[in-house]
Amino acid sequence: MNKPDWQPISTAPKDRYILVWPGLWGIPCDLARWNEDEYAKKPKPYWSRLSVLGKVLCRACPPTHWIEFPKPPDGE
């Protein structure tokens, strides 16, 4: 079985939630999605974490890497 490898965040898809390596977030990994933030007074795209909905914590220290979700177990 081929194990997926961590990829640089610059190669991450921006159309769905992905598993990211958070860098300085203080947790091992998290789910995040690219957010264009088109309605902000000062637009600046950022990675929006699923675990802290409504809070912008990713602009100053964005994730550094991402990885594809693993396949589900057989029979699931």
HELIX and SHEET records of a PDB file:
HELIX    1   1 ILE A    9  THR A   11  5                                   3    
SHEET    1   A 5 GLN A   7  PRO A   8  0                                        
SHEET    2   A 5 HIS A  65  ILE A  67 -1                                        
SHEET    3   A 5 ILE A  18  TRP A  21 -1                                        
SHEET    4   A 5 ASP A  30  ASN A  35 -1                                        
SHEET    5   A 5 TYR A  46  ARG A  49 -1                                        
END                                                                             
